[in-house]
Amino acid sequence: MRDAVEGTRGRVAVWWLAVESVAESQWPALAALLDEAERERAARFHFERDRHSYIAAHALGRRLLSSWAGGAPQDWRFSVGEHGKPEVVVAEGAPLLRLNLSHTRGLAAAALTEGGDIGIDVEWLDRKAASLDLAQRFFAPAECAQLARIAPEQAGEAFLDFWTLKEAYVKAIGKGLAHALDQFAFTLAPLAIHFEPTPGDDPADWLFRQFRPTPRHVMALALRPSGAGQPEIEAVARTAADLIGSG
């Protein structure tokens, strides 16, 4: 597979992998891209579906790092931030690489940039819970009002649009669900995403994108670029053969 990313400031790579497309014979090779601690953790999952999602996400992230900066996928090391967010360990003086992973039933995703803050979240569309009830528990009042105006048959997907945007944001700032989801709000519109951030955060600093990587999944990207100008976002579907066959 040709390297898809050059490690230059202002670029963003988003990769995803349909987990159900992976053949049974390919899982050992994907697992071999992980480090020993990750393989041990994967082995502890009780359900095969969860184990495969975990392996897919971490193999994807490690291969993406190597595509960007070289080296073997197994050799990347991570530290853990204050709220448990993994950070890529780089050599002193090397560019700061920011990687974020997400996985849900049937899909794994990884997002990478240099410098700025980045978060990605994916959700399975068939996970259609009582969306308005959940929104009233977790979302900002303005978002609940938007959902209440949406036709019932569309409300489940709209809920997941909000949810993935909000998850991507709190992952990007490094706080995850330790950060209350009702303290900031999005407005969904056909061509725009309006963002009302938490106090002290400037919406002009942020870029958000939504994707439909498969007919069954929604995905959102949150990015606070490190430099001026519009970043170039390269979003690519990958296969297990891509990851296994790369150098």
CYANA upper distance limits for C-alpha pairs under 8 A (distance plus 0.5 A):
  1 MET  CA    242 ASP  CA      6.33
  1 MET  CA    243 LEU  CA      8.49
  1 MET  CA    245 GLY  CA      7.29
  1 MET  CA    246 SER  CA      5.87
  1 MET  CA    247 GLY  CA      8.36
  2 ARG  CA    246 SER  CA      8.36
  3 ASP  CA     67 SER  CA      5.74
  3 ASP  CA     68 TRP  CA      7.77
  4 ALA  CA     67 SER  CA      7.35
  4 ALA  CA     68 TRP  CA      8.19
  5 VAL  CA     13 ALA  CA      7.34
  5 VAL  CA     67 SER  CA      6.96
  5 VAL  CA     68 TRP  CA      5.77
  6 GLU  CA     11 ARG  CA      8.44
  6 GLU  CA     68 TRP  CA      6.10
  6 GLU  CA     69 ALA  CA      8.23
  7 GLY  CA     11 ARG  CA      7.94
  7 GLY  CA     68 TRP  CA      5.80
  7 GLY  CA     69 ALA  CA      6.78
  7 GLY  CA    114 GLU  CA      7.64
  8 THR  CA    114 GLU  CA      7.50
  9 ARG  CA    113 THR  CA      8.00
  9 ARG  CA    114 GLU  CA      5.92
  9 ARG  CA    115 GLY  CA      7.56
  9 ARG  CA    226 SER  CA      8.18
  9 ARG  CA    227 GLY  CA      7.88
 10 GLY  CA    113 THR  CA      7.94
 10 GLY  CA    114 GLU  CA      7.55
 10 GLY  CA    225 PRO  CA      7.34
 10 GLY  CA    226 SER  CA      7.76
 10 GLY  CA    227 GLY  CA      6.99
 10 GLY  CA    229 GLY  CA      8.31
 10 GLY  CA    230 GLN  CA      8.06
 10 GLY  CA    231 PRO  CA      5.23
 10 GLY  CA    232 GLU  CA      6.98
 11 ARG  CA    113 THR  CA      6.61
 11 ARG  CA    114 GLU  CA      7.73
 11 ARG  CA    231 PRO  CA      5.99
 11 ARG  CA    232 GLU  CA      5.41
 11 ARG  CA    233 ILE  CA      6.62
 11 ARG  CA    234 GLU  CA      8.32
 12 VAL  CA    111 ALA  CA      7.68
 12 VAL  CA    112 LEU  CA      6.25
 12 VAL  CA    113 THR  CA      5.23
 12 VAL  CA    114 GLU  CA      8.18
 12 VAL  CA    231 PRO  CA      7.38
 12 VAL  CA    232 GLU  CA      6.55
 12 VAL  CA    233 ILE  CA      5.18
 12 VAL  CA    234 GLU  CA      6.67
 13 ALA  CA    111 ALA  CA      6.09
 13 ALA  CA    112 LEU  CA      5.73
 13 ALA  CA    113 THR  CA      7.07
 13 ALA  CA    233 ILE  CA      6.41
 13 ALA  CA    234 GLU  CA      5.46
 13 ALA  CA    235 ALA  CA      6.52
 13 ALA  CA    236 VAL  CA      8.37
 14 VAL  CA    109 ALA  CA      7.72
 14 VAL  CA    110 ALA  CA      6.27
 14 VAL  CA    111 ALA  CA      4.92
 14 VAL  CA    112 LEU  CA      7.11
 14 VAL  CA    233 ILE  CA      7.84
 14 VAL  CA    234 GLU  CA      6.61
 14 VAL  CA    235 ALA  CA      5.06
 14 VAL  CA    236 VAL  CA      6.74
 15 TRP  CA     60 LEU  CA      7.84
 15 TRP  CA     64 LEU  CA      8.18
 15 TRP  CA    109 ALA  CA      6.15
 15 TRP  CA    110 ALA  CA      5.82
 15 TRP  CA    111 ALA  CA      6.96
 15 TRP  CA    235 ALA  CA      6.39
 15 TRP  CA    236 VAL  CA      5.49
 15 TRP  CA    237 ALA  CA      6.21
 15 TRP  CA    238 ARG  CA      6.94
 16 TRP  CA     60 LEU  CA      7.96
 16 TRP  CA    107 LEU  CA      7.52
 16 TRP  CA    108 ALA  CA      6.06
 16 TRP  CA    109 ALA  CA      4.65
 16 TRP  CA    110 ALA  CA      6.84
 16 TRP  CA    213 PRO  CA      8.02
 16 TRP  CA    236 VAL  CA      7.16
 16 TRP  CA    237 ALA  CA      5.56
 16 TRP  CA    238 ARG  CA      6.34
 17 LEU  CA     56 ALA  CA      7.71
 17 LEU  CA     57 ALA  CA      8.46
 17 LEU  CA     60 LEU  CA      8.01
 17 LEU  CA    107 LEU  CA      6.31
 17 LEU  CA    108 ALA  CA      5.80
 17 LEU  CA    109 ALA  CA      6.90
 17 LEU  CA    237 ALA  CA      6.57
 17 LEU  CA    238 ARG  CA      5.72
 17 LEU  CA    239 THR  CA      6.40
 17 LEU  CA    240 ALA  CA      7.98
 18 ALA  CA     22 VAL  CA      7.91
 18 ALA  CA    106 GLY  CA      6.34
 18 ALA  CA    107 LEU  CA      5.24
 18 ALA  CA    108 ALA  CA      7.15
 18 ALA  CA    238 ARG  CA      8.43
 18 ALA  CA    239 THR  CA      7.86
 19 VAL  CA     52 HIS  CA      7.70
 19 VAL  CA     53 SER  CA      7.05
 19 VAL  CA     56 ALA  CA      7.24
 19 VAL  CA    106 GLY  CA      5.37
 19 VAL  CA    107 LEU  CA      5.73
 19 VAL  CA    108 ALA  CA      7.24
 20 GLU  CA    106 GLY  CA      6.23
 20 GLU  CA    107 LEU  CA      8.33
 21 SER  CA    239 THR  CA      8.03
 21 SER  CA    240 ALA  CA      8.35
 22 VAL  CA     26 GLN  CA      6.90
 22 VAL  CA     27 TRP  CA      7.72
 22 VAL  CA    239 THR  CA      7.98
 22 VAL  CA    240 ALA  CA      6.41
 23 ALA  CA     27 TRP  CA      7.58
 26 GLN  CA     30 LEU  CA      6.87
 26 GLN  CA    240 ALA  CA      7.49
 26 GLN  CA    241 ALA  CA      8.47
 27 TRP  CA     31 ALA  CA      6.56
 27 TRP  CA     52 HIS  CA      8.23
 28 PRO  CA     32 ALA  CA      6.68
 29 ALA  CA     33 LEU  CA      7.45
 29 ALA  CA    244 ILE  CA      6.85
 30 LEU  CA     34 LEU  CA      8.03
 30 LEU  CA     55 ILE  CA      7.44
 30 LEU  CA     56 ALA  CA      7.58
 30 LEU  CA     59 ALA  CA      6.51
 30 LEU  CA    240 ALA  CA      7.76
 30 LEU  CA    243 LEU  CA      7.92
 30 LEU  CA    244 ILE  CA      6.84
 31 ALA  CA     39 ARG  CA      7.07
 31 ALA  CA     55 ILE  CA      6.44
 31 ALA  CA     59 ALA  CA      7.41
 32 ALA  CA     39 ARG  CA      8.50
 32 ALA  CA     74 GLN  CA      8.14
 33 LEU  CA     59 ALA  CA      6.05
 33 LEU  CA     62 ARG  CA      7.63
 33 LEU  CA     63 ARG  CA      8.10
 33 LEU  CA     73 PRO  CA      6.13
 33 LEU  CA     74 GLN  CA      5.76
 34 LEU  CA     38 GLU  CA      6.43
 34 LEU  CA     39 ARG  CA      6.71
 34 LEU  CA     55 ILE  CA      8.11
 34 LEU  CA     58 HIS  CA      7.14
 34 LEU  CA     59 ALA  CA      6.48
 34 LEU  CA     62 ARG  CA      7.84
 34 LEU  CA     73 PRO  CA      7.53
 34 LEU  CA     74 GLN  CA      5.72
 35 ASP  CA     39 ARG  CA      6.83
 35 ASP  CA     74 GLN  CA      5.50
 35 ASP  CA     75 ASP  CA      7.69
 36 GLU  CA     40 GLU  CA      6.69
 37 ALA  CA     41 ARG  CA      6.73
 38 GLU  CA     42 ALA  CA      6.57
 39 ARG  CA     43 ALA  CA      6.73
 39 ARG  CA     55 ILE  CA      8.36
 40 GLU  CA     44 ARG  CA      7.18
 41 ARG  CA     45 PHE  CA      7.65
 42 ALA  CA     51 ARG  CA      5.81
 42 ALA  CA     52 HIS  CA      8.47
 42 ALA  CA     54 TYR  CA      7.12
 42 ALA  CA     55 ILE  CA      7.15
 43 ALA  CA     51 ARG  CA      7.53
 44 ARG  CA     51 ARG  CA      8.50
 45 PHE  CA     50 ASP  CA      6.95
 45 PHE  CA     51 ARG  CA      5.90
 46 HIS  CA     50 ASP  CA      8.17
 46 HIS  CA     51 ARG  CA      8.14
 47 PHE  CA     51 ARG  CA      6.92
 48 GLU  CA     52 HIS  CA      6.55
 49 ARG  CA     53 SER  CA      6.79
 49 ARG  CA    105 ARG  CA      8.09
 50 ASP  CA     54 TYR  CA      6.76
 50 ASP  CA    105 ARG  CA      8.39
 51 ARG  CA     55 ILE  CA      6.72
 52 HIS  CA     56 ALA  CA      6.49
 53 SER  CA     57 ALA  CA      6.72
 53 SER  CA    103 HIS  CA      6.60
 53 SER  CA    104 THR  CA      7.40
 53 SER  CA    105 ARG  CA      7.62
 53 SER  CA    106 GLY  CA      7.70
 53 SER  CA    107 LEU  CA      7.54
 53 SER  CA    108 ALA  CA      6.85
 54 TYR  CA     58 HIS  CA      6.79
 54 TYR  CA    103 HIS  CA      7.60
 54 TYR  CA    108 ALA  CA      8.46
 55 ILE  CA     59 ALA  CA      6.41
 56 ALA  CA     60 LEU  CA      6.47
 56 ALA  CA    108 ALA  CA      6.52
 57 ALA  CA     61 GLY  CA      6.71
 57 ALA  CA    101 LEU  CA      6.77
 57 ALA  CA    102 SER  CA      7.09
 57 ALA  CA    103 HIS  CA      6.72
 57 ALA  CA    108 ALA  CA      5.34
 57 ALA  CA    109 ALA  CA      6.47
 57 ALA  CA    110 ALA  CA      7.29
 58 HIS  CA     62 ARG  CA      6.58
 58 HIS  CA    101 LEU  CA      7.91
 59 ALA  CA     63 ARG  CA      6.53
 59 ALA  CA     73 PRO  CA      8.28
 59 ALA  CA    243 LEU  CA      8.00
 60 LEU  CA     64 LEU  CA      6.55
 60 LEU  CA    108 ALA  CA      8.22
 60 LEU  CA    109 ALA  CA      7.64
 60 LEU  CA    110 ALA  CA      6.89
 60 LEU  CA    243 LEU  CA      7.49
 61 GLY  CA     65 LEU  CA      6.74
 61 GLY  CA     99 LEU  CA      7.75
 61 GLY  CA    100 ASN  CA      8.22
 61 GLY  CA    101 LEU  CA      7.25
 61 GLY  CA    109 ALA  CA      8.33
 61 GLY  CA    110 ALA  CA      5.83
 61 GLY  CA    111 ALA  CA      8.10
 62 ARG  CA     66 SER  CA      6.83
 62 ARG  CA     73 PRO  CA      5.30
 62 ARG  CA     74 GLN  CA      7.62
 62 ARG  CA     76 TRP  CA      7.52
 63 ARG  CA     67 SER  CA      6.57
 63 ARG  CA     73 PRO  CA      5.91
 63 ARG  CA    243 LEU  CA      6.78
 63 ARG  CA    246 SER  CA      8.42
 64 LEU  CA     68 TRP  CA      6.70
 64 LEU  CA    110 ALA  CA      8.21
 64 LEU  CA    112 LEU  CA      8.11
 65 LEU  CA     69 ALA  CA      6.51
 65 LEU  CA     70 GLY  CA      7.79
 65 LEU  CA     73 PRO  CA      7.69
 65 LEU  CA     76 TRP  CA      8.49
 65 LEU  CA    112 LEU  CA      8.11
 66 SER  CA     70 GLY  CA      4.86
 66 SER  CA     71 GLY  CA      5.90
 66 SER  CA     72 ALA  CA      6.72
 66 SER  CA     73 PRO  CA      6.21
 71 GLY  CA     75 ASP  CA      7.63
 72 ALA  CA     76 TRP  CA      7.96
 76 TRP  CA     88 VAL  CA      7.86
 76 TRP  CA     89 VAL  CA      7.78
 77 ARG  CA     88 VAL  CA      6.72
 77 ARG  CA     89 VAL  CA      5.95
 78 PHE  CA     86 PRO  CA      6.38
 78 PHE  CA     87 GLU  CA      5.75
 78 PHE  CA     88 VAL  CA      5.15
 78 PHE  CA     89 VAL  CA      5.66
 79 SER  CA     86 PRO  CA      6.10
 79 SER  CA     87 GLU  CA      5.66
 79 SER  CA     88 VAL  CA      7.04
 79 SER  CA     89 VAL  CA      6.87
 80 VAL  CA     84 GLY  CA      5.84
 80 VAL  CA     85 LYS  CA      6.03
 80 VAL  CA     86 PRO  CA      5.05
 80 VAL  CA     87 GLU  CA      6.51
 81 GLY  CA     85 LYS  CA      5.48
 81 GLY  CA     86 PRO  CA      6.64
 81 GLY  CA     87 GLU  CA      7.33
 81 GLY  CA    174 GLY  CA      7.98
 82 GLU  CA    174 GLY  CA      8.44
 83 HIS  CA    174 GLY  CA      6.99
 83 HIS  CA    175 LYS  CA      5.92
 83 HIS  CA    176 GLY  CA      7.78
 83 HIS  CA    178 ALA  CA      8.08
 84 GLY  CA    174 GLY  CA      8.36
 84 GLY  CA    175 LYS  CA      8.39
 85 LYS  CA    171 LYS  CA      8.13
 85 LYS  CA    174 GLY  CA      6.26
 85 LYS  CA    175 LYS  CA      7.93
 85 LYS  CA    176 GLY  CA      8.37
 87 GLU  CA     98 ARG  CA      7.22
 87 GLU  CA     99 LEU  CA      7.61
 88 VAL  CA     96 LEU  CA      8.30
 88 VAL  CA     97 LEU  CA      6.71
 88 VAL  CA     98 ARG  CA      6.99
 88 VAL  CA     99 LEU  CA      7.40
 90 VAL  CA     94 ALA  CA      6.66
 90 VAL  CA     95 PRO  CA      7.95
 90 VAL  CA     96 LEU  CA      7.29
 90 VAL  CA     97 LEU  CA      8.03
 95 PRO  CA    114 GLU  CA      7.18
 95 PRO  CA    115 GLY  CA      7.65
 96 LEU  CA    114 GLU  CA      6.21
 96 LEU  CA    115 GLY  CA      5.73
 97 LEU  CA    112 LEU  CA      7.57
 97 LEU  CA    113 THR  CA      6.51
 97 LEU  CA    114 GLU  CA      5.16
 97 LEU  CA    115 GLY  CA      6.59
 98 ARG  CA    112 LEU  CA      6.09
 98 ARG  CA    113 THR  CA      5.89
 98 ARG  CA    114 GLU  CA      6.44
 98 ARG  CA    115 GLY  CA      7.03
 98 ARG  CA    116 GLY  CA      7.61
 98 ARG  CA    117 ASP  CA      7.28
 98 ARG  CA    118 ILE  CA      7.17
 99 LEU  CA    110 ALA  CA      7.56
 99 LEU  CA    111 ALA  CA      6.18
 99 LEU  CA    112 LEU  CA      5.00
 99 LEU  CA    113 THR  CA      7.26
 99 LEU  CA    118 ILE  CA      7.59
 99 LEU  CA    119 GLY  CA      8.44
100 ASN  CA    110 ALA  CA      6.20
100 ASN  CA    111 ALA  CA      5.80
100 ASN  CA    112 LEU  CA      7.09
100 ASN  CA    118 ILE  CA      7.15
100 ASN  CA    119 GLY  CA      6.05
100 ASN  CA    120 ILE  CA      6.68
100 ASN  CA    171 LYS  CA      8.36
100 ASN  CA    172 ALA  CA      8.44
101 LEU  CA    108 ALA  CA      8.12
101 LEU  CA    109 ALA  CA      6.24
101 LEU  CA    110 ALA  CA      4.98
101 LEU  CA    111 ALA  CA      7.03
101 LEU  CA    119 GLY  CA      8.23
101 LEU  CA    120 ILE  CA      6.92
101 LEU  CA    121 ASP  CA      8.07
102 SER  CA    108 ALA  CA      6.37
102 SER  CA    109 ALA  CA      5.74
102 SER  CA    110 ALA  CA      6.98
102 SER  CA    120 ILE  CA      6.77
102 SER  CA    121 ASP  CA      5.82
102 SER  CA    122 VAL  CA      6.55
103 HIS  CA    107 LEU  CA      6.19
103 HIS  CA    108 ALA  CA      4.69
103 HIS  CA    109 ALA  CA      6.61
103 HIS  CA    121 ASP  CA      7.98
103 HIS  CA    122 VAL  CA      6.62
103 HIS  CA    123 GLU  CA      8.07
104 THR  CA    108 ALA  CA      6.98
104 THR  CA    122 VAL  CA      6.74
104 THR  CA    123 GLU  CA      6.07
104 THR  CA    124 TRP  CA      6.66
105 ARG  CA    123 GLU  CA      8.06
105 ARG  CA    124 TRP  CA      6.49
106 GLY  CA    124 TRP  CA      7.94
107 LEU  CA    122 VAL  CA      7.99
107 LEU  CA    124 TRP  CA      8.40
107 LEU  CA    217 HIS  CA      8.11
108 ALA  CA    122 VAL  CA      8.06
109 ALA  CA    120 ILE  CA      7.97
109 ALA  CA    121 ASP  CA      8.22
109 ALA  CA    122 VAL  CA      7.68
110 ALA  CA    120 ILE  CA      7.56
111 ALA  CA    118 ILE  CA      7.72
111 ALA  CA    119 GLY  CA      7.59
111 ALA  CA    120 ILE  CA      6.85
111 ALA  CA    221 LEU  CA      8.46
112 LEU  CA    118 ILE  CA      7.75
113 THR  CA    117 ASP  CA      8.48
113 THR  CA    118 ILE  CA      7.65
114 GLU  CA    226 SER  CA      8.17
115 GLY  CA    225 PRO  CA      7.72
115 GLY  CA    226 SER  CA      5.82
116 GLY  CA    223 LEU  CA      7.68
116 GLY  CA    224 ARG  CA      5.94
116 GLY  CA    225 PRO  CA      5.04
116 GLY  CA    226 SER  CA      4.73
116 GLY  CA    227 GLY  CA      8.35
117 ASP  CA    172 ALA  CA      5.74
117 ASP  CA    173 ILE  CA      7.05
117 ASP  CA    223 LEU  CA      6.22
117 ASP  CA    224 ARG  CA      5.48
117 ASP  CA    225 PRO  CA      7.05
117 ASP  CA    226 SER  CA      8.13
118 ILE  CA    168 ALA  CA      8.24
118 ILE  CA    169 TYR  CA      8.36
118 ILE  CA    171 LYS  CA      7.90
118 ILE  CA    172 ALA  CA      4.93
118 ILE  CA    173 ILE  CA      8.15
118 ILE  CA    221 LEU  CA      7.89
118 ILE  CA    222 ALA  CA      6.14
118 ILE  CA    223 LEU  CA      5.11
118 ILE  CA    224 ARG  CA      6.97
119 GLY  CA    167 GLU  CA      8.32
119 GLY  CA    168 ALA  CA      4.97
119 GLY  CA    169 TYR  CA      6.55
119 GLY  CA    170 VAL  CA      8.01
119 GLY  CA    171 LYS  CA      5.50
119 GLY  CA    172 ALA  CA      4.57
119 GLY  CA    173 ILE  CA      8.35
119 GLY  CA    221 LEU  CA      6.36
119 GLY  CA    222 ALA  CA      5.59
119 GLY  CA    223 LEU  CA      7.11
120 ILE  CA    164 THR  CA      8.31
120 ILE  CA    167 GLU  CA      8.05
120 ILE  CA    168 ALA  CA      5.14
120 ILE  CA    169 TYR  CA      8.45
120 ILE  CA    171 LYS  CA      7.79
120 ILE  CA    172 ALA  CA      8.20
120 ILE  CA    219 MET  CA      7.74
120 ILE  CA    220 ALA  CA      6.27
120 ILE  CA    221 LEU  CA      5.17
120 ILE  CA    222 ALA  CA      6.89
121 ASP  CA    164 THR  CA      5.74
121 ASP  CA    165 LEU  CA      7.86
121 ASP  CA    167 GLU  CA      6.62
121 ASP  CA    168 ALA  CA      5.67
121 ASP  CA    219 MET  CA      6.13
121 ASP  CA    220 ALA  CA      6.01
121 ASP  CA    221 LEU  CA      7.32
122 VAL  CA    164 THR  CA      6.78
122 VAL  CA    217 HIS  CA      7.37
122 VAL  CA    218 VAL  CA      6.19
122 VAL  CA    219 MET  CA      4.83
122 VAL  CA    220 ALA  CA      7.17
123 GLU  CA    127 ARG  CA      8.24
123 GLU  CA    160 LEU  CA      7.47
123 GLU  CA    164 THR  CA      7.48
123 GLU  CA    217 HIS  CA      6.18
123 GLU  CA    218 VAL  CA      5.97
123 GLU  CA    219 MET  CA      7.04
124 TRP  CA    216 ARG  CA      6.50
124 TRP  CA    217 HIS  CA      5.19
124 TRP  CA    218 VAL  CA      7.17
125 LEU  CA    156 GLY  CA      8.41
125 LEU  CA    157 GLU  CA      7.08
125 LEU  CA    160 LEU  CA      7.98
125 LEU  CA    216 ARG  CA      5.64
125 LEU  CA    217 HIS  CA      5.64
125 LEU  CA    218 VAL  CA      7.18
126 ASP  CA    216 ARG  CA      7.38
128 LYS  CA    156 GLY  CA      5.86
128 LYS  CA    157 GLU  CA      8.13
129 ALA  CA    134 LEU  CA      8.46
129 ALA  CA    156 GLY  CA      7.75
130 ALA  CA    134 LEU  CA      6.80
130 ALA  CA    156 GLY  CA      8.35
131 SER  CA    135 ALA  CA      6.50
131 SER  CA    155 ALA  CA      7.44
131 SER  CA    156 GLY  CA      6.28
131 SER  CA    159 PHE  CA      6.40
132 LEU  CA    136 GLN  CA      6.65
132 LEU  CA    144 CYS  CA      7.51
132 LEU  CA    147 LEU  CA      7.30
132 LEU  CA    148 ALA  CA      7.65
132 LEU  CA    155 ALA  CA      8.26
132 LEU  CA    159 PHE  CA      8.14
133 ASP  CA    137 ARG  CA      7.11
134 LEU  CA    138 PHE  CA      6.77
134 LEU  CA    139 PHE  CA      8.40
135 ALA  CA    139 PHE  CA      5.37
135 ALA  CA    140 ALA  CA      8.45
135 ALA  CA    143 GLU  CA      8.28
135 ALA  CA    144 CYS  CA      6.44
135 ALA  CA    159 PHE  CA      7.90
136 GLN  CA    140 ALA  CA      8.30
136 GLN  CA    141 PRO  CA      8.01
136 GLN  CA    144 CYS  CA      6.64
138 PHE  CA    180 ALA  CA      8.17
138 PHE  CA    181 LEU  CA      6.22
138 PHE  CA    182 ASP  CA      6.21
139 PHE  CA    143 GLU  CA      6.72
139 PHE  CA    144 CYS  CA      6.94
139 PHE  CA    181 LEU  CA      6.21
139 PHE  CA    182 ASP  CA      4.99
139 PHE  CA    185 ALA  CA      8.11
140 ALA  CA    144 CYS  CA      6.99
140 ALA  CA    181 LEU  CA      7.61
140 ALA  CA    182 ASP  CA      4.57
140 ALA  CA    183 GLN  CA      6.98
140 ALA  CA    184 PHE  CA      7.00
140 ALA  CA    185 ALA  CA      6.32
141 PRO  CA    145 ALA  CA      6.72
141 PRO  CA    182 ASP  CA      8.07
142 ALA  CA    146 GLN  CA      6.90
142 ALA  CA    185 ALA  CA      7.52
143 GLU  CA    147 LEU  CA      6.82
143 GLU  CA    162 PHE  CA      8.41
143 GLU  CA    185 ALA  CA      6.94
143 GLU  CA    186 PHE  CA      7.21
143 GLU  CA    187 THR  CA      7.44
144 CYS  CA    148 ALA  CA      6.65
145 ALA  CA    149 ARG  CA      7.11
146 GLN  CA    150 ILE  CA      7.30
146 GLN  CA    187 THR  CA      8.32
147 LEU  CA    155 ALA  CA      6.78
147 LEU  CA    158 ALA  CA      7.58
147 LEU  CA    159 PHE  CA      7.57
150 ILE  CA    154 GLN  CA      6.98
150 ILE  CA    155 ALA  CA      6.24
151 ALA  CA    155 ALA  CA      6.62
152 PRO  CA    156 GLY  CA      8.05
154 GLN  CA    158 ALA  CA      6.83
155 ALA  CA    159 PHE  CA      6.46
156 GLY  CA    160 LEU  CA      6.98
157 GLU  CA    161 ASP  CA      6.79
158 ALA  CA    162 PHE  CA      6.89
159 PHE  CA    163 TRP  CA      6.58
160 LEU  CA    164 THR  CA      6.40
160 LEU  CA    218 VAL  CA      7.64
161 ASP  CA    165 LEU  CA      6.82
161 ASP  CA    210 GLN  CA      8.30
161 ASP  CA    218 VAL  CA      7.38
161 ASP  CA    219 MET  CA      8.28
161 ASP  CA    220 ALA  CA      8.10
162 PHE  CA    166 LYS  CA      6.62
162 PHE  CA    186 PHE  CA      7.53
162 PHE  CA    188 LEU  CA      8.44
163 TRP  CA    167 GLU  CA      6.52
164 THR  CA    168 ALA  CA      6.42
164 THR  CA    218 VAL  CA      8.00
164 THR  CA    219 MET  CA      6.78
164 THR  CA    220 ALA  CA      5.88
165 LEU  CA    169 TYR  CA      6.74
165 LEU  CA    186 PHE  CA      8.39
165 LEU  CA    208 PHE  CA      8.09
165 LEU  CA    210 GLN  CA      8.31
165 LEU  CA    220 ALA  CA      5.81
165 LEU  CA    221 LEU  CA      7.43
165 LEU  CA    222 ALA  CA      7.55
166 LYS  CA    170 VAL  CA      6.86
166 LYS  CA    181 LEU  CA      7.33
166 LYS  CA    185 ALA  CA      8.48
166 LYS  CA    186 PHE  CA      8.45
167 GLU  CA    171 LYS  CA      6.55
167 GLU  CA    176 GLY  CA      7.49
167 GLU  CA    177 LEU  CA      8.11
168 ALA  CA    172 ALA  CA      6.58
168 ALA  CA    220 ALA  CA      6.83
168 ALA  CA    221 LEU  CA      6.34
168 ALA  CA    222 ALA  CA      5.81
169 TYR  CA    173 ILE  CA      6.90
169 TYR  CA    221 LEU  CA      8.37
169 TYR  CA    222 ALA  CA      5.82
169 TYR  CA    223 LEU  CA      8.36
170 VAL  CA    174 GLY  CA      6.75
170 VAL  CA    175 LYS  CA      6.04
170 VAL  CA    176 GLY  CA      5.26
170 VAL  CA    177 LEU  CA      7.34
170 VAL  CA    179 HIS  CA      7.08
171 LYS  CA    175 LYS  CA      6.49
171 LYS  CA    176 GLY  CA      5.26
172 ALA  CA    222 ALA  CA      6.96
172 ALA  CA    223 LEU  CA      7.50
172 ALA  CA    224 ARG  CA      8.43
175 LYS  CA    179 HIS  CA      6.23
177 LEU  CA    181 LEU  CA      7.90
183 GLN  CA    197 PRO  CA      8.07
183 GLN  CA    198 THR  CA      6.33
184 PHE  CA    195 PHE  CA      8.20
184 PHE  CA    196 GLU  CA      6.05
184 PHE  CA    197 PRO  CA      5.28
184 PHE  CA    198 THR  CA      5.67
185 ALA  CA    195 PHE  CA      6.44
185 ALA  CA    196 GLU  CA      5.52
185 ALA  CA    197 PRO  CA      7.04
186 PHE  CA    193 ILE  CA      7.08
186 PHE  CA    194 HIS  CA      5.94
186 PHE  CA    195 PHE  CA      5.15
186 PHE  CA    196 GLU  CA      6.72
187 THR  CA    193 ILE  CA      6.17
187 THR  CA    194 HIS  CA      5.32
187 THR  CA    195 PHE  CA      7.03
188 LEU  CA    192 ALA  CA      7.18
188 LEU  CA    193 ILE  CA      5.71
188 LEU  CA    194 HIS  CA      7.26
189 ALA  CA    193 ILE  CA      6.69
193 ILE  CA    208 PHE  CA      7.69
195 PHE  CA    203 PRO  CA      6.60
196 GLU  CA    203 PRO  CA      7.09
197 PRO  CA    201 ASP  CA      6.32
197 PRO  CA    202 ASP  CA      7.33
197 PRO  CA    203 PRO  CA      6.59
201 ASP  CA    205 ASP  CA      8.50
202 ASP  CA    206 TRP  CA      8.03
205 ASP  CA    224 ARG  CA      6.24
205 ASP  CA    225 PRO  CA      7.83
206 TRP  CA    222 ALA  CA      7.65
206 TRP  CA    223 LEU  CA      6.21
206 TRP  CA    224 ARG  CA      5.18
206 TRP  CA    225 PRO  CA      7.76
207 LEU  CA    222 ALA  CA      6.54
207 LEU  CA    223 LEU  CA      5.61
207 LEU  CA    224 ARG  CA      6.78
207 LEU  CA    225 PRO  CA      8.34
208 PHE  CA    220 ALA  CA      7.70
208 PHE  CA    221 LEU  CA      6.05
208 PHE  CA    222 ALA  CA      5.25
208 PHE  CA    223 LEU  CA      6.78
209 ARG  CA    220 ALA  CA      6.20
209 ARG  CA    221 LEU  CA      5.64
209 ARG  CA    222 ALA  CA      7.34
210 GLN  CA    218 VAL  CA      8.00
210 GLN  CA    219 MET  CA      6.29
210 GLN  CA    220 ALA  CA      4.96
210 GLN  CA    221 LEU  CA      6.91
211 PHE  CA    218 VAL  CA      6.56
211 PHE  CA    219 MET  CA      5.51
211 PHE  CA    220 ALA  CA      6.63
212 ARG  CA    216 ARG  CA      8.47
212 ARG  CA    217 HIS  CA      6.49
212 ARG  CA    218 VAL  CA      5.47
212 ARG  CA    219 MET  CA      6.68
213 PRO  CA    217 HIS  CA      6.74
213 PRO  CA    218 VAL  CA      7.21
213 PRO  CA    219 MET  CA      7.47
213 PRO  CA    237 ALA  CA      8.09
214 THR  CA    218 VAL  CA      8.13
225 PRO  CA    231 PRO  CA      7.73
238 ARG  CA    242 ASP  CA      6.69
238 ARG  CA    243 LEU  CA      7.94
239 THR  CA    243 LEU  CA      7.17
240 ALA  CA    244 ILE  CA      6.58
241 ALA  CA    245 GLY  CA      6.12
242 ASP  CA    246 SER  CA      6.64
